[in-house]
Amino acid sequence: MQGYLLIKNFRTFFLALLVAACSDGPDTPSADTIGGEVLAGPRGLAQCPDLNPLDPAPLTGPAESLCQDAVASAGRTFLSAVYRAQTTCLARIQRGEILPESNNLILEPSIATCVGMRELSTGLRRPPLDAATAASVDAAEAALAESLQTACTDEAIAMLDLCGSAVDAATQCLAGIHWEYVQHLLEQTHGQITADLGAQALACQDAISSAVDVAVTELQTTTAGCLHDTPTGRGRCLGSFSDGRLQAAEIPEVAAAWEQTLAGMREAVEPVCPVAVLAELDPCAYQPEGLGQCLACVVGREALILTGDQFGGEPRDPAVEFIDWGVLSNPIHALPDGRFKDQAMGYRDGWFYLLVGPVYEDRVENLHYRSRDLKSWEPYVDTMGPDGRFPASINLTRPADADGRWHAVFQTGGPSHPDFSRIYRSTSEDLVNWEPGVEVGPGLLPGESTIDGAIFRKAGYYHVMFKWREPQLPMVTRSLTTELDQNWLPAEQMVLQSPDIVFGVGPGWAENFQILDIDGQIRLVATARDPEGYRCPNQYTCTHEPFIYQMKEGDGTEFSDWLSWDHKRHLRVPYEAWNPEMHANTGFINDWREYDGFFYLTYAGSLDSESFAGRGQGRIGIARSRDLIHWRVAGDLRD
């Protein structure tokens, strides 16, 4: 263990000298300790989410131990090599040395150029367009494969708790996992890329990249070394996160090494990154101390989660059982001869309410469902559809600053436009008994179909986002008063996507909206094009994936705040056997952290893309996450 500390201290000292030499301004003091401090969370979260690491099982023999060491060593080497290759390429864009390229993928150009795309579940891989970066990633993957083939046998791999049961399968899977963790880091260190940065901004970005690379490698080295030297009770090598704080590992040397690594990372970035410089970049925070905090959170959590993927094990401290997650499996709700899609979910008094009506080949039924355990469902009659009409694409919210009622918007045909779907709203006290729906703005876009609505209350006003169906344009309107009294902004004052509403950089199509307040920031959940491209010939079932966005400017108080959304991020839900075609359509997030610390995502998936007029036989799945980054499907107890 002393060897790990010597290596760590030397590298931190060297990096601090390098940063001091590059800094033009006075040092910014950093905290003396990480462990007792409440850390800022990753982008969009107020504080660092909880994390309950896995407790690795003891190894049974020397062959397994040799292979396990190779997995950890080769894995962190691969991660560092890929991170350095991709951040070097992004730095060249930021310096104006290369221009980002685009291709036919739904990828922002700098990502297509320097990162590429990789889908762990399907094995699909698209290398970066930049030749030098692609060659570096290929070399890193070849080195990973060689290390595992040299140190591991299929029998040894089968004895370990890894994602593959043989050497070749484990190599491919581990490369995919480590590549994905690089993307998690890039999102927090780089965000959206701007070209032609000034010298100070470039120095700050370089310091962030170098410090994160060093810190991730050191944390993994320290932890893996302890696990190697600790045959039993190996969970003592792992810390955790709770109430926003890093909880130190039980073994003092590991705790000290982690503390020094994270403090050293902060000391490396905070002096070089004053507020004015951070404003030119897009890291996870825009204040030097906040930047150090969120990087400590992100790097520490990623190191612990990655250790779980390298060493396996069971959760050390089971989560509070708001939902008996371990007994669930997807899909959580399905029909033998019907389909579901466009669902919303609410929770009240021990019941989960699934607002989605069954669709059959020859009919629809005005039913919703409720369950106490997400396994056994009982139907109840839907009353929100006016005159018994079928409510589709339901969106649900419960404004905290209103009267406590639940609000839903949905689409159905109506008296003013019987041949078109129109947006309606309804309210309920209990999620069972709904007032008959009332059309939102009957005079808006007369003779046009409007669908996929979402409602949100901010500063006393109700905002409704929906899609104008024929030109596929998102729109936003707002109530003229603080009451839901049918007084809405006229059509000429509503906002179109082009050019006003911007959904991140690049292609901006989106639908199936949901608006949330997460830790004081307004977030938008929407269905958009799958970065993988087409997985099957049916563009409807095989290209729709869930994404989350952040309001670009303001807090939603002004109507102009609703014009622009950025930080578009794919909610990467693992594939399963039941949803290879339509994978994760119509995503809907429930923030149930008050009950057990998790966000929950429901979504529709299917085995096919031909039935039900090419819509597929949709079924409902569920996944959960503590940080909106790592999603675990039903039954997976990892954080």
Secondary structure, 3 states (H helix, E strand, C coil): CHHHHHHHHHHHHHHHHHHHHHCCCCCCCCCCCCCCCCCCCCCCCCCCCCECCEECCCCCCHHHHHHHHHHHHHHHHHHHHHHHHHHHHHHHHHCCCCCCCCCCCCCCHHHHHHCCEECCCCCCEECCCCHHHHHHHHHHHHHHHHHHHHHCCHHHHHHCCCCCCCHHHHHHHHHHHHHHHHHHHHHHHCCCCCCCCCHHHHHHHHHHHHHHHHHHHHHHHHHHHHHHHCCCCHHHHCCEEECCEEECCCCHHHHHHHHHHHHHHHHHHCCCCCHHHHCCCCCCCCCHHHHHHHHHHHHHHHHHHHHHHHHCCEECCCCCCCCCHHHCCCCCECCCCEECCCCEEEEECCEEEEECCCEECCCECCEEEEECCCCCCEEEECCCCHHHCCCEEEEEECCCCCCCCEEEEEEECCCCCCCCCEEEEEEECCCCCECCCEECCCCCCCCCCEEEEEEEEECCEEEEEEEECCCCEEEEEEECCCCCCCCECCHHHCEECCCCCEECCCCCCCEEEEEEEECCEEEEEEEEECCCCCCCCCCCCCCEEEEEEEECCCCCCCHHHHHEEEEEEECCCCCCCCCCCCCCEEEEEEEEHHHHCEEEEEEEECCCCCHHHHCCCCEEEEEEECCCCCCEECCCCCC
